[in-house]
Amino acid sequence: MAPWALALYALYLALAFVGRTLLQLRTTGSTGFKGIGGRPGSAEWIGGVLFVVAILLGLAAPVLTLAGAMQPFAVLDGAVGHALGFALFFLGLAGTLWAQVAMGASWRIGVDEAETTDLVTAGPFAWVRNPIFSAMILTSFGLVLLVPNVAVLIGFAALLVAIEVQVRLVEEPYLLRTHEARYADYTSRVGRFAPGVAGRLSADRVR
């Protein structure tokens, strides 16, 4: 499965990162890429570094398996897991692209405190506040099941921590400062990563 995992990982990067960046540049004149911001050791910096670590380990996992330097865990490396891995990958990819399209010109990688973008609450954002991250988790777990070795598991853990840091400590405070009562109301109605109550905040708590 390592060749498939490598090919799918490259497809995801090409569509969700490179392709989306080029589209943003063509339509707005800006790439939307803010890079790793914040001072070293800050939440924003830690989140950005962990994202880079997750991406590199996700790429390294199938390469190491192909090179014979790292073997998948046998308990996770089976036909059922592989089938589920393919399904989760393509579900996550579709969700990522849908959410990116829904963001339109507001799509960004990273946060620029000096910049104000529209608060997007339609499409998948009506169901969860962070559908791109939710879909990214599905995609990444799909790749874990395709090549379940040490590198990909560490990369997946790094991704989960990066998302939590970025969302809770960077993006939510920024959006609250920027959109104030409107964002507070939004967080009280819509879950952070999953539909329903998961991650919903009390409007009084965030005001």
Secondary structure as the mmCIF struct_conf table of DSSP 4:
data_model
#
loop_
_struct_conf.conf_type_id
_struct_conf.id
_struct_conf.beg_label_comp_id
_struct_conf.beg_label_asym_id
_struct_conf.beg_label_seq_id
_struct_conf.end_label_comp_id
_struct_conf.end_label_asym_id
_struct_conf.end_label_seq_id
HELX_RH_AL_P HELX_RH_AL_P1 ALA A 2 TYR A 12
HELX_RH_PI_P HELX_RH_PI_P1 LEU A 13 GLY A 19
HELX_RH_AL_P HELX_RH_AL_P2 ARG A 20 THR A 28
BEND BEND1 GLY A 29 SER A 30
STRN STRN1 PHE A 33 PHE A 33
BEND BEND2 ILE A 36 ILE A 36
BEND BEND3 GLY A 38 ARG A 39
TURN_TY1_P TURN_TY1_P1 PRO A 40 GLY A 41
BEND BEND4 SER A 42 SER A 42
HELX_RH_AL_P HELX_RH_AL_P3 ALA A 43 LEU A 66
TURN_TY1_P TURN_TY1_P2 ALA A 67 GLY A 68
BEND BEND5 ALA A 69 MET A 70
TURN_TY1_P TURN_TY1_P3 ALA A 74 LEU A 76
BEND BEND6 GLY A 78 GLY A 78
HELX_RH_AL_P HELX_RH_AL_P4 ALA A 79 MET A 103
HELX_RH_3T_P HELX_RH_3T_P1 GLY A 104 SER A 106
STRN STRN2 ILE A 109 ILE A 109
BEND BEND7 GLY A 110 GLY A 110
TURN_TY1_P TURN_TY1_P4 GLU A 113 ALA A 114
BEND BEND8 ALA A 122 ALA A 122
HELX_RH_3T_P HELX_RH_3T_P2 GLY A 123 ALA A 126
TURN_TY1_P TURN_TY1_P5 TRP A 127 TRP A 127
STRN STRN3 VAL A 128 VAL A 128
BEND BEND9 ARG A 129 ARG A 129
HELX_RH_AL_P HELX_RH_AL_P5 PRO A 131 LEU A 146
BEND BEND10 VAL A 147 VAL A 147
BEND BEND11 ASN A 149 ASN A 149
HELX_RH_AL_P HELX_RH_AL_P6 VAL A 150 VAL A 165
HELX_RH_PI_P HELX_RH_PI_P2 GLN A 166 GLU A 171
HELX_RH_AL_P HELX_RH_AL_P7 GLU A 172 HIS A 179
TURN_TY1_P TURN_TY1_P6 GLU A 180 GLU A 180
HELX_RH_AL_P HELX_RH_AL_P8 ALA A 181 ARG A 189
BEND BEND12 VAL A 190 VAL A 190
STRN STRN4 GLY A 191 GLY A 191
BEND BEND13 ARG A 192 VAL A 197
TURN_TY1_P TURN_TY1_P7 ALA A 198 GLY A 199
HELX_RH_AL_P HELX_RH_AL_P9 ALA A 203 VAL A 206
#
